[in-house]
Amino acid sequence: MLLRGSDCYVAFMRVTRQRSIVERLHSHGLASTEELAALCDVSLATVRRDLIELESAGELRRVHGGAVLEVGVNGAGHVPALASPENDADAVRGFAEVAASDAEDKRAVAVRAAAMVADGDCVILDIGTTTMMLARELRGRPVTVVTASLAVLDVLRDDPQVELVLLGGIVRRTYHSMVGALTEDALRQVRANCAFLGASGVAADGTVLDTTLVEVPVKRALLATSQRSVLLVDHHKFPGTGALRVCGLDEFDAVITTTGAHGPTLDAARAAGTEVHVV
């Protein structure tokens, strides 16, 4: 029997906590310090010490406000190193460059997505270049658009037909977006007909991926705020990029993509009940 306060008891509890932390990161890809403290029912200081030990052991990478897995698994089973902040894809390729890449495919996806929106609907648009194009397709329509995207704001700011709701947060200039606790808290006050999300990639096993730690919690909050969710990913996003898990493809009600997307991944999504629209 381990006595509370004994060296053996303290060591046992530390190992148990750290196992829980690693398991949470394997299932979610990332976690905040506050989330891990609540999970383990310990102080923030204790969690920080655990994260330092786990990073030294190569189990994870500490980032501002939390931790991510040291590695991410892609659909082929290869385990690449997680991109460091200085190699963040959004910092290497600016928003305008990403928007110009595969623009015709993105526009085709956006046009199909706009057809799913009825007049009078309240929709949430994720950050990203495809959702910016969707905003263009919604111009002149009597709809409500909720977003944390400054690019969507630029598209719709002068449209008198669209009721535009801009979420607060920390401005992320490299990708024309707002992120952080304020953004996530604001989303909890919203209930929309549909949320349209983008992603950096979709792995062969159906894992929806992103490259940026601070945007993953916002995407997850978007999914929780709507009656229906639609993933917007052209075929270049199969597998695309990203080492951070957002969710599974089967957690979306529908996915819109273009010809050439990975067939077995789409078949698995259909089998799970997700609508698949190929344009």
Sequence and secondary structure as in RCSB ss.txt:
>XXXX:A:sequence
MLLRGSDCYVAFMRVTRQRSIVERLHSHGLASTEELAALCDVSLATVRRDLIELESAGELRRVHGGAVLEVGVNG
AGHVPALASPENDADAVRGFAEVAASDAEDKRAVAVRAAAMVADGDCVILDIGTTTMMLARELRGRPVTVVTASL
AVLDVLRDDPQVELVLLGGIVRRTYHSMVGALTEDALRQVRANCAFLGASGVAADGTVLDTTLVEVPVKRALLAT
SQRSVLLVDHHKFPGTGALRVCGLDEFDAVITTTGAHGPTLDAARAAGTEVHVV
>XXXX:A:secstr
   TTSHHHHHHHHHHHHHHHHHHHHHHSEEEHHHHHHHHT  HHHHHHHHHHHHHTTSEEEETTEEEESB   T
TS   B   GGG HHHHS HHHHHHTTHHHHHHHHHHHHHT  TT EEEE SSHHHHHHHHHHTTSS EEEESBH
HHHHHHTT TTSEEEE  SEEEGGGTEEESHHHHHHHTT  BSEEEE  SEE TTSEEEES GGGHHHHHHHHHT
BS EEEE  GGGSS S SEEEEEGGGSSEEEE TTS HHHHHHHHHTT EEEE 
